[in-house]
């Protein structure tokens, strides 16, 4: 018997003008200018936030979602995708740092120390020239 894994995170859809997503503690609350608080959801249970039309999100809510790497997608009133807001993912930090060689002269990354970069290039060219001769 094969069972699919259960996804505990669900998307949060906010549709309509005058709707605002706000952060309160570990929850996101959806408010309406006319009706007050409409609903709420725990941030840990949200996989993405989809805002349709003139729905809004507060800065604290946006920052919290970016820190947790939860995407916020913006759609037009008709449902056309307009853009995405996503924080910097930690997943590829090691991959981005690893290929950069460490400079010897200034003790900093060689991209920020041109003298080391030039010296390394010259050493590489000299070693290639010696191999060819």
N, C-alpha and C positions, 0 to 999 in steps of 0.2 A: 504494500500500500504506500503510495507516494502522496505526501501532503505538502501543499505550498506553504511557505513561511508567512507568518502573519505580520503585516505591516501596521504597526501601532500609530504611525504618524499619518495624518490626513491633511489635505489642503484646506485653507480657509479662504472662502470666496466672499468678497464684499462688493455688492452691486447697488448702485443708486446714488443719486446726488444727495449731498448732505450727510453721508455716512462717514464716520471717522474711526480709525483704528488707533487705540491708545494702549499704553503699557501701564499695568498696575501690578507691581510685585513680579511674580512669575507667570502672570496671565496677560493675554491681550483681550481688550474689551472693544466691542463694536458699538459705537454711539450714533444716534441720529439726532439731528438738530430739533426735530419735532417730537420724537417719542422718548428721548433719553437713551438709557442703556438697553441695547437690543439683545446682545449675547456676549459670551466670553469663552475663551479656550485657553488651556495651559500651553505655554510656549513650547514645552518639551514634546507636546503631541502634534505640533504643526510641522508639516513637511514643506509647505510653501504658502505664500499669501498672494492671492490674485485680486487686484483692484480693478473694477470695471467702471468706466465712465468717470464721473467727478468724485469718486470715493477718495478719501484722503488718509494719510498715515502721519502720526506725529514723529518728530525727530527722535525722542527717546525710544519709541517702538522700533523705528528703522535701525537705529544703532544696535539695539539688542539683537535684532534679527541678523544684522550683518556680523556681529560677533559670534553668533551661533551658526553662521553659514546657512541661514534659511533664506532662499531667494524671495524677492518681492517682485511680482510681475505686474506690469501695467498694461491694461487693455482699453480700447476705445469703448464708447457706449454700445457700438455695434459688435463688439467682440474681437476687433482686430488687435493683434499684438503690437504694442508700441515701444516697449523697453523692459529692461530687467535691472534690478539693483541687487548686487550680491557682494558680500564682504570678501576680504582676502582669505582664501583658504589656506590652512596650515599644511595641507597634504603635500605640496610640492616644494616646501621651503628647502629641504635637504637637497633635492634635485637641482634647484636654482643656485645653491651655494657651492655644491661640489665641483662643478667644472671650472670654477674660477681659481687660477693658481695664486698662491700666496707670494707676495713680493719679498725679496730678501733685503733690499737696501732700506726701505722706509718702514718695513714691518707691517704695512697695510696691504690690502688687496691690490694686486698689480694693475688692475684697471684704473685705480686711483693714483697710481704711481708710475707715470710714463717712463721714467728712467729705467725702472726694472723691466718694463714691457719691451723697451727698445733693446736692452742688454740681452734679454732672453731670446728675442728674435735674431739678434746677431749671432749668439751662440748656436742657435739652431741652424742658421745659414752656414756658419763655419763648419759644423759637424757634417752637414750635407755635402759641402764642398770637399771635405777630407775623404768622405766615403766614395765620391765620384772619381777622385784622383788616385 
